[in-house]
Amino acid sequence: MSTEYALYYIDEKDLYKNQTKEKKAQLEPKIVKMAKERGIKPTARYFYTYPSTIRRIIRKYESEHNNK
């Protein structure tokens, strides 16, 4: 028997993975800025995603903006 523990209620529409491409593009600068200021893990908690996703977004954002 498996037991799932919910620490808090998260609405599915608030999850980063459920956002549209346009919304994700708007969130990326905010995510990068927050990660630089507060760190990767607090940013991941704030946006309800994994730290690896935050790292991927930072790499993608920096590579796109360093080439311009």
C-alpha distances in whole Angstrom, upper triangle without the diagonal:
4,7,10,13,16,19,22,22,24,26,25,29,29,28,30,29,29,33,36,38,41,38,37,41,42,39,39,43,41,38,40,42,39,38,42,42,39,37,34,31,32,33,30,28,31,31,27,27,27,29,30,31,33,35,35,37,39,40,41,43,45,46,47,49,51,52,54
4,7,10,13,16,19,19,21,22,22,26,26,24,27,25,26,30,33,35,37,35,34,37,38,35,36,39,37,34,37,39,36,34,38,38,35,33,30,27,28,29,26,25,27,27,23,23,23,26,26,27,30,31,32,33,36,37,37,39,41,42,43,45,47,48,50
4,7,10,13,15,16,18,20,20,24,24,22,25,24,25,28,32,34,36,34,32,36,36,33,34,37,35,32,35,37,34,33,36,36,33,31,29,25,26,27,24,22,25,25,21,22,22,25,26,26,28,30,31,32,34,36,37,38,40,42,43,44,46,48,49
4,7,10,12,13,14,17,17,20,20,19,21,21,21,25,28,30,33,30,29,32,33,30,31,34,31,29,31,33,30,29,33,33,29,28,26,22,23,24,21,19,21,21,17,18,19,22,23,23,25,27,28,29,31,33,34,35,37,39,39,41,43,45,46
4,6,9,11,13,16,16,20,19,18,21,21,22,25,28,30,32,29,28,32,32,28,30,32,30,27,30,31,28,27,31,30,27,26,24,20,21,22,19,17,19,19,16,17,18,20,22,23,24,26,28,28,30,32,33,34,36,38,39,40,42,44,45
4,5,7,9,12,13,17,16,15,18,19,19,22,25,28,30,26,25,29,29,26,27,30,27,25,28,29,26,25,29,28,25,24,22,19,19,20,17,14,16,17,13,15,16,19,21,21,22,25,26,26,28,31,31,32,34,36,37,38,40,42,43
4,7,9,13,15,18,16,15,18,19,20,22,26,28,29,26,25,29,28,25,26,28,25,23,26,27,23,23,26,26,22,22,20,17,16,17,15,12,14,15,12,15,16,18,21,21,21,24,26,26,27,30,31,31,33,35,36,37,39,41,42
4,6,10,12,15,13,13,17,18,18,20,24,26,27,24,23,27,26,23,25,27,24,22,25,26,22,23,26,25,22,22,20,17,16,17,15,12,13,14,11,14,16,19,22,21,21,24,26,25,27,30,30,30,33,35,35,36,38,40,41
4,7,9,12,11,12,15,16,16,18,22,24,25,22,22,25,24,22,24,26,23,22,25,26,23,23,27,26,23,23,22,19,18,18,16,13,13,14,11,14,17,20,22,21,21,25,26,25,27,30,30,30,33,35,35,36,38,40,41
4,6,9,7,8,11,13,12,14,18,21,22,18,18,22,21,18,20,23,20,19,22,23,20,21,25,24,22,22,20,17,16,16,14,11,11,11,8,11,14,17,20,18,19,22,23,22,24,27,27,26,29,31,31,32,35,37,37
4,6,6,7,11,12,10,12,16,19,20,16,17,21,20,18,20,23,20,19,23,24,22,23,26,26,24,24,22,20,19,18,16,14,13,12,10,13,16,19,21,19,20,23,23,22,25,28,27,27,30,32,31,32,35,37,37
4,5,6,9,9,7,10,13,16,18,15,15,19,19,17,19,22,20,19,22,24,22,23,26,27,25,24,22,20,19,18,16,15,14,12,10,12,15,18,20,17,18,22,22,20,23,26,25,25,28,30,29,30,33,35,35
4,6,8,9,6,7,10,14,14,12,13,16,16,14,17,20,18,17,21,23,21,22,25,26,24,24,22,21,20,18,16,15,14,11,11,13,16,19,20,17,18,22,21,19,22,25,23,23,27,28,27,28,32,33,33
4,6,9,7,8,11,14,15,11,12,15,14,12,15,17,15,14,18,19,17,18,22,22,20,20,19,18,16,14,13,12,10,8,8,10,14,17,18,15,16,19,19,17,20,23,22,21,25,27,26,27,30,31,31
4,5,5,7,11,13,14,11,11,14,14,12,14,17,15,13,17,19,17,17,21,21,20,19,17,16,15,13,11,11,10,7,6,7,11,14,15,12,13,17,16,15,18,20,19,20,23,24,24,25,28,29,30
4,5,6,9,10,12,9,7,11,11,9,10,14,13,11,14,16,15,15,18,20,18,17,15,15,14,12,10,11,10,6,7,6,10,12,13,9,10,14,13,11,14,17,16,16,19,21,20,21,24,26,26
4,6,8,10,12,11,9,12,14,12,13,16,16,14,16,19,18,18,21,23,21,20,17,17,17,15,12,13,13,10,9,8,10,13,13,10,12,15,13,12,16,17,16,17,20,21,21,23,25,26,27
4,7,9,12,10,9,13,14,13,14,18,17,16,19,21,20,20,24,25,24,23,20,20,20,17,15,16,15,11,11,11,14,17,17,13,15,18,17,15,19,21,19,19,23,24,23,25,28,28,29
4,7,8,6,6,10,10,10,12,15,15,14,17,19,18,19,22,23,23,22,20,20,20,17,15,16,15,11,12,12,15,17,17,14,15,18,16,14,17,19,17,17,21,22,21,22,25,26,26
4,5,5,6,9,10,11,12,15,16,16,18,20,20,21,24,25,25,25,22,23,23,19,18,20,18,14,15,15,18,20,20,16,17,19,17,15,18,20,17,17,21,22,19,21,25,25,25
4,5,5,6,9,10,11,14,15,15,17,19,20,20,23,25,25,24,22,23,23,19,18,21,19,15,17,16,18,20,19,15,16,18,15,13,16,17,14,14,18,18,16,18,21,21,21
4,5,5,6,9,10,13,14,14,16,18,19,20,22,24,25,24,22,24,24,20,19,21,19,16,18,18,20,21,21,17,17,20,17,14,17,19,16,15,18,19,16,18,21,21,20
4,5,5,6,9,11,11,12,15,16,17,18,20,22,22,22,20,21,20,17,17,18,16,13,15,15,18,19,19,16,15,18,17,14,16,18,16,15,18,20,17,18,22,23,22
4,5,5,6,9,10,10,12,14,15,15,18,20,20,19,17,18,18,15,14,16,15,11,13,13,15,16,16,12,12,15,13,10,13,15,12,12,15,17,15,16,19,20,20
4,5,5,8,10,10,11,14,15,16,18,20,20,20,18,20,20,16,16,19,17,14,16,16,17,18,18,14,13,15,13,10,12,14,11,10,13,14,12,13,17,17,17
4,6,7,8,9,11,12,14,15,17,18,19,20,18,20,19,16,16,18,16,13,16,16,18,19,19,16,14,17,16,12,14,16,14,12,15,17,14,15,18,19,18
4,6,5,6,9,10,11,12,14,15,16,16,15,16,16,12,13,15,12,10,13,13,15,15,16,13,11,14,14,10,11,15,13,11,14,16,15,15,18,20,20
4,5,5,6,9,10,10,12,14,15,15,13,16,15,12,12,15,13,11,14,13,14,14,14,11,9,11,11,7,8,11,9,7,10,13,12,12,15,17,17
4,5,5,6,9,10,11,12,14,14,14,17,16,12,14,17,15,13,16,16,17,16,17,14,11,13,13,9,9,12,11,8,10,13,12,11,14,16,15
4,6,5,6,8,10,11,12,13,13,15,13,10,12,14,11,10,14,14,16,15,16,14,11,13,14,11,10,14,14,11,13,16,15,14,17,20,19
4,6,5,6,9,10,10,10,9,11,11,7,9,11,9,8,12,11,12,11,13,10,7,10,11,8,8,12,12,10,12,15,15,15,17,20,20
4,6,5,6,9,10,10,9,12,12,9,11,14,13,12,15,14,14,12,13,11,8,9,10,7,6,9,10,8,9,12,13,12,14,17,17
4,5,5,6,9,10,10,13,12,10,13,15,13,13,16,16,17,15,16,15,11,12,14,11,9,13,14,11,11,15,15,13,15,19,19
4,5,5,6,7,8,10,9,6,10,11,10,10,14,14,15,13,15,14,10,12,14,12,11,14,15,13,14,18,18,17,19,22,22
4,5,5,5,5,8,8,6,8,11,10,11,14,13,12,10,12,12,8,9,12,10,8,12,14,12,13,16,17,16,18,21,22
4,6,6,8,11,11,9,12,15,14,15,17,16,16,13,15,15,11,11,14,12,9,12,14,13,12,16,17,15,16,20,21
4,6,9,11,10,9,13,14,13,15,18,18,17,15,17,17,13,14,17,15,13,16,18,16,15,19,20,19,20,23,23
4,7,8,7,7,10,11,11,13,15,15,15,13,16,16,12,13,17,15,14,17,19,17,17,21,22,21,22,26,26
4,6,6,6,9,10,11,13,14,14,13,10,12,13,10,10,14,13,12,14,17,16,16,19,21,20,21,24,26
4,6,5,6,9,10,11,12,11,9,6,9,9,7,7,11,11,10,12,15,15,15,18,20,20,21,23,25
4,5,5,6,9,10,10,9,8,6,9,10,8,10,13,13,13,16,18,18,19,21,23,23,24,27,28
4,5,5,6,9,10,10,10,9,12,13,10,12,15,15,14,18,19,19,20,23,24,24,25,28,29
4,5,5,6,8,8,9,8,11,10,7,10,13,12,11,15,16,15,17,20,21,21,22,25,26
4,5,5,6,5,5,5,9,8,6,9,12,11,12,15,16,16,18,20,21,22,24,26,27
4,6,5,6,8,8,12,11,10,13,15,15,16,19,20,19,21,24,25,25,27,30,30
4,6,8,10,11,14,13,11,14,16,15,15,19,20,19,21,24,24,24,26,29,29
4,6,9,10,12,10,9,13,14,12,14,17,17,17,19,22,22,22,25,27,27
4,7,10,12,10,10,14,15,14,16,19,19,19,22,24,24,25,27,29,30
4,7,8,7,8,11,12,11,14,16,16,17,19,21,22,23,25,27,28
4,5,5,7,9,10,11,13,15,16,17,19,20,21,23,25,26,28
4,5,5,6,9,10,11,12,14,15,17,18,20,21,22,25,26
4,5,5,6,9,10,11,12,14,15,17,18,20,21,23,25
4,5,5,6,9,10,11,12,14,15,16,18,20,21,23
4,5,5,6,9,10,10,12,14,15,16,18,20,22
4,5,5,6,9,10,11,12,14,15,16,18,21
4,5,5,6,9,10,11,12,14,15,17,19
4,6,5,6,8,10,11,12,14,16,17
4,5,5,6,8,10,11,12,14,16
4,6,5,6,9,10,10,12,15
4,6,5,6,9,10,11,13
4,6,5,6,9,10,11
4,5,5,6,9,10
4,6,5,6,9
4,6,6,7
4,5,5
4,6
4
